[in-house]
Every structure is written in structure tokens, then in C-alpha cells.
Amino acid sequence: EGNEPGDSAKITYRELLHKVCQFANILRSQGVKKGDRVSIYLPMILELVVAMLACARIGALHSIVFAGFSAESLCERILDCGCSLLIT
């Protein structure tokens, strides 16, 4: 379910697993490894869930910053958690 009424999508577990594995490989190619911190700056969309699960799959810690925050708030959160990658 998205933010707007009627904004929804259906996905099977198999499709979700495929997307998560793909994104986990992308994270690995960017040098993200177990124990690294990743910030996620996305609205409530399917890719947010995929990014969270991909981080969990490779053992990276994720910090979600919802898209309504300002650039200054985002910057503070990135610095506070010491993240190595920002997903937008």
C-alpha cells in the first residue's frame, strides 16, 4: 500500500526475493559489507522494502530517513549513524 488511496501493488514472494537478491548484489558491488551502515531516503514505495531486505540479507545495518525530511535533517542523520552509503 502506498501513500495515496488506491496506490497499491501486488508482488509474489518469488518476485520479491529476486528483486532483493539483485539489490543485495548491487550493494556488494558498491563495497557494502556485513556491519556497514546504510541510510535509505525513500518514500513509501516497493523499493524501500527491497532496500531494507537487501541490507538485512548481506548483514548491513539500515537507517530509514523518510522523504519528508529536509536536506539538513538528512545530513544530521547520516553523520550521526556514520553511514557508508545513501540510497535515494
NUDOBA-594841 format. One line per 4 residues: number of its first residue (from 1); their letters; for each residue z, x, y of N, C-alpha, C. Coordinates in Angstrom, 1 decimal. Layout:
NUM = A = Z/X/Y/Z/X/Y/Z/X/Y  ...
// end
This chain:
1 = EGNE = 0.0/0.8/-1.2/0.0/0.0/0.0/0.0/0.9/1.2  -0.9/0.6/2.2/-1.0/1.3/3.4/-0.1/0.7/4.5  -0.3/1.2/5.7/0.5/0.7/6.8/0.0/-0.6/7.3  -1.2/-0.9/7.2/-1.8/-2.2/7.7/-1.8/-3.2/6.6
5 = PGDS = -1.5/-4.5/6.9/-1.6/-5.5/5.9/-3.1/-5.5/5.3  -3.1/-5.7/4.0/-4.4/-5.7/3.3/-5.0/-4.3/3.1  -4.3/-3.2/3.5/-4.8/-1.9/3.3/-4.1/-1.4/2.0  -4.9/-1.5/0.9/-4.3/-1.0/-0.3/-5.4/-0.4/-1.2
9 = AKIT = -5.0/0.3/-2.2/-6.0/0.9/-3.1/-5.4/0.9/-4.5  -6.2/0.9/-5.5/-5.8/1.0/-6.9/-6.3/2.2/-7.5  -5.4/2.9/-8.3/-5.8/4.2/-8.9/-5.1/4.2/-10.3  -5.8/4.7/-11.2/-5.2/4.8/-12.6/-4.3/6.1/-12.6
13 = YREL = -3.5/6.2/-13.6/-2.7/7.4/-13.8/-3.6/8.6/-14.1  -4.7/8.4/-14.8/-5.6/9.4/-15.1/-6.3/10.0/-13.9  -6.7/9.0/-13.0/-7.3/9.5/-11.7/-6.3/10.2/-10.8  -5.1/9.7/-10.8/-4.1/10.4/-10.0/-3.8/11.8/-10.6
17 = LHKV = -3.7/11.9/-11.9/-3.5/13.2/-12.5/-4.6/14.2/-12.1  -5.8/13.7/-12.2/-7.0/14.5/-11.9/-6.9/15.0/-10.4  -6.6/14.1/-9.5/-6.5/14.5/-8.1/-5.4/15.5/-7.8  -4.2/15.3/-8.5/-3.1/16.1/-8.3/-3.4/17.5/-8.9
21 = CQFA = -4.0/17.6/-10.0/-4.4/18.9/-10.6/-5.4/19.7/-9.7  -6.3/18.9/-9.1/-7.3/19.5/-8.2/-6.6/20.1/-7.0  -5.7/19.3/-6.4/-5.0/19.8/-5.2/-4.0/20.9/-5.5  -3.4/20.9/-6.7/-2.5/22.0/-7.1/-3.3/23.3/-7.2
25 = NILR = -4.5/23.2/-7.7/-5.3/24.4/-7.8/-5.7/24.9/-6.4  -5.9/24.0/-5.4/-6.3/24.3/-4.1/-5.0/25.0/-3.4  -3.9/24.5/-3.7/-2.6/25.1/-3.1/-2.5/26.5/-3.7  -2.7/26.7/-5.0/-2.6/28.0/-5.6/-3.6/29.0/-5.0
29 = SQGV = -4.8/28.5/-4.8/-5.9/29.4/-4.2/-5.5/29.8/-2.8  -4.6/29.0/-2.1/-4.1/29.4/-0.8/-2.9/30.3/-0.8  -2.5/30.6/-2.0/-1.4/31.6/-2.2/0.0/30.9/-2.3  0.0/29.6/-2.4/1.3/28.9/-2.6/1.8/29.0/-4.0
33 = KKGD = 3.1/29.4/-4.2/3.6/29.6/-5.5/5.0/28.9/-5.6  5.6/29.0/-6.8/6.9/28.4/-7.0/7.9/28.9/-6.0  8.6/27.9/-5.4/9.7/28.3/-4.4/9.2/28.3/-3.0  7.9/28.3/-2.7/7.4/28.3/-1.4/7.6/26.9/-0.8
37 = RVSI = 7.7/26.9/0.6/7.9/25.6/1.3/6.5/25.2/1.9  6.2/23.9/1.8/5.0/23.4/2.3/5.4/22.1/3.2  4.9/22.1/4.4/5.1/20.9/5.2/3.8/20.0/5.1  4.1/18.7/5.0/3.0/17.7/4.9/3.1/16.8/6.1
41 = YLPM = 2.0/16.7/6.9/1.9/16.0/8.1/0.8/15.0/7.9  1.0/13.8/7.3/0.0/12.8/7.0/0.6/11.4/7.2  -0.3/10.5/7.4/0.2/9.1/7.5/0.3/8.6/6.0  0.7/7.3/5.9/0.9/6.7/4.5/-0.5/6.5/3.9
45 = ILEL = -1.0/7.5/3.3/-2.3/7.4/2.6/-2.1/8.0/1.2  -3.1/7.7/0.3/-3.0/8.3/-1.0/-2.9/9.8/-1.1  -3.5/10.5/-0.2/-3.5/11.9/-0.1/-2.1/12.5/0.1  -1.2/11.7/0.7/0.2/12.1/0.9/0.9/12.2/-0.4
49 = VVAM = 0.7/11.2/-1.3/1.3/11.2/-2.6/0.7/12.3/-3.5  -0.6/12.5/-3.4/-1.3/13.6/-4.1/-0.7/14.9/-3.7  -0.5/15.2/-2.4/0.0/16.4/-1.9/1.4/16.6/-2.4  2.3/15.6/-2.3/3.7/15.7/-2.8/3.7/16.1/-4.3
53 = LACA = 2.9/15.4/-5.1/2.9/15.6/-6.5/2.4/17.0/-6.9  1.4/17.4/-6.1/0.8/18.7/-6.4/1.8/19.8/-6.1  2.6/19.7/-5.0/3.6/20.6/-4.7/4.7/20.7/-5.8  5.1/19.5/-6.3/6.0/19.4/-7.4/5.5/20.1/-8.7
57 = RIGA = 4.2/19.9/-8.9/3.5/20.4/-10.1/3.6/21.9/-10.2  3.4/22.6/-9.0/3.5/24.0/-9.0/4.8/24.6/-8.7  5.8/23.7/-8.4/7.2/24.2/-8.1/7.4/24.5/-6.6  6.5/24.1/-5.7/6.7/24.4/-4.3/7.6/23.2/-3.7
61 = LHSI = 8.4/23.5/-2.7/9.2/22.5/-2.1/8.4/21.9/-0.9  8.5/20.6/-0.8/7.7/20.0/0.3/8.6/19.3/1.3  8.2/19.3/2.5/8.9/18.6/3.6/7.9/17.7/4.3  8.2/16.4/4.3/7.2/15.5/4.9/7.6/15.2/6.3
65 = VFAG = 6.6/15.4/7.2/6.8/15.0/8.6/5.8/13.9/8.9  6.2/12.7/9.1/5.3/11.6/9.3/4.5/11.8/10.6  3.3/11.2/10.5/2.3/11.5/11.5/2.6/10.9/12.9  3.7/10.2/13.1/4.1/9.6/14.4/4.8/10.6/15.2
69 = FSAE = 5.2/11.8/14.7/6.0/12.8/15.4/5.0/13.6/16.4  5.6/14.0/17.5/4.9/14.8/18.4/4.6/16.2/17.9  3.8/17.0/18.6/3.5/18.4/18.2/4.8/19.2/18.3  5.6/19.0/19.3/6.8/19.7/19.4/7.8/19.5/18.3
73 = SLCE = 7.9/18.2/17.9/8.8/17.9/16.7/8.2/18.5/15.5  6.9/18.4/15.3/6.3/19.1/14.1/6.6/20.6/14.1  6.5/21.2/15.2/6.7/22.6/15.3/8.2/23.0/15.0  9.1/22.2/15.5/10.5/22.4/15.2/10.8/22.3/13.7
77 = RILD = 10.2/21.3/13.0/10.5/21.1/11.6/9.8/22.2/10.8  8.7/22.7/11.2/8.0/23.8/10.5/8.9/25.1/10.6  9.3/25.3/11.8/10.2/26.5/12.0/11.5/26.4/11.2  12.1/25.2/11.2/13.4/25.0/10.6/13.3/25.2/9.1
81 = CGCS = 12.2/24.8/8.4/12.1/24.9/7.0/11.4/26.2/6.5  10.8/26.9/7.5/10.2/28.1/7.1/9.0/28.0/6.2  8.2/27.0/6.5/7.1/26.7/5.5/6.0/27.7/5.6  5.3/27.9/4.5/4.2/28.8/4.5/2.8/28.1/4.6
85 = LLIT = 2.8/26.8/4.5/1.5/26.1/4.6/1.8/24.7/5.2  0.9/24.2/6.1/0.9/22.9/6.6/-0.3/22.1/6.1  0.0/20.9/5.5/-1.1/20.1/5.1/-1.2/18.9/6.1  -2.4/18.8/6.6/-2.7/17.7/7.6/-3.9/16.9/7.1
// end
